[in-house]
Each structure stands twice: as structure tokens, then as C-alpha cells.
Amino acid sequence: MRKDTSVRINAQRRNKLEILAIEISHKSGKLIKMSDIVNHLLDNYLNEAKQDLIYKEKNNKDND
């Protein structure tokens, strides 16, 4: 059983996703949805994002 959820993003980020989905769809010849991109990012780059955010937060704390 799937347990999907929604995540809110602002209009600017949504537009970036929409443009990227159109570009990928056009170049690949396969329909790509915005959710496909988000899922790919989560599945493949989540640890990198975690490390980047930890680094940025530690540096911001040091600068406060």
C-alpha cells in the first residue's frame, strides 16, 4: 500500500521543476513528471543534501 504525501514548494521552484520536466521529456522522448524529478533527487542525492545543510548550518552558527 502506497502512503504518498504532499510537500509544499513555492511557485518559483515549481516553475523550475516544470521546465526541467519538459526539457527531460523532450530530450528523452518519454513523459517525465515533476514528481519523477523530485523522487530521483530524494532517492539519489539526499545524503549529499544532508551533508551540505549540516555544513551550512555549522558555518552560519559560527558566524552568529
C-alpha positions as CSV (number, residue, x, y, z in Angstrom):
1,M,0.0,0.0,0.0
2,R,1.4,3.4,-1.0
3,K,1.4,6.1,1.5
4,D,2.0,9.3,-0.5
5,T,2.3,12.7,1.0
6,S,2.4,16.3,-0.3
7,V,5.2,18.8,0.1
8,R,4.7,22.5,-0.5
9,I,7.1,24.4,-2.7
10,N,6.9,28.0,-3.8
11,A,5.9,29.0,-7.4
12,Q,9.5,29.7,-8.5
13,R,10.7,26.2,-7.5
14,R,7.6,24.7,-9.1
15,N,8.3,26.5,-12.4
16,K,11.9,25.3,-12.3
17,L,10.7,21.7,-11.9
18,E,8.1,22.1,-14.7
19,I,10.7,23.5,-17.1
20,L,13.1,20.7,-16.3
21,A,10.4,18.0,-16.7
22,I,9.6,19.4,-20.1
23,E,13.3,19.5,-21.2
24,I,13.9,16.0,-20.0
25,S,10.7,14.7,-21.7
26,H,11.7,16.4,-24.9
27,K,15.2,15.1,-24.9
28,S,14.4,11.6,-23.8
29,G,11.2,11.1,-25.7
30,K,9.5,9.9,-22.6
31,L,7.0,11.8,-20.4
32,I,8.7,12.9,-17.2
33,K,6.6,14.4,-14.4
34,M,7.8,16.9,-11.8
35,S,7.3,14.2,-9.1
36,D,9.7,11.9,-11.1
37,I,12.4,14.5,-10.7
38,V,11.7,15.1,-7.0
39,N,11.7,11.4,-6.3
40,H,15.0,11.0,-8.3
41,L,16.6,13.7,-6.2
42,L,15.4,12.2,-3.0
43,D,16.5,8.7,-4.0
44,N,19.9,9.7,-5.3
45,Y,21.1,12.9,-3.6
46,L,19.5,13.0,-0.1
47,N,22.8,12.3,1.7
48,E,24.6,15.0,-0.2
49,A,21.9,17.5,0.7
50,K,22.1,16.4,4.3
51,Q,25.8,17.0,4.4
52,D,25.5,20.3,2.6
53,L,22.9,21.6,5.0
54,I,24.9,20.4,8.1
55,Y,27.9,22.2,6.8
56,K,26.0,25.4,6.0
57,E,24.2,25.4,9.4
58,K,27.5,24.9,11.3
59,N,29.1,27.8,9.4
60,N,26.1,30.0,10.0
61,K,26.2,29.2,13.7
62,D,29.9,30.1,13.8
63,N,29.2,33.5,12.1
64,D,26.4,34.4,14.5
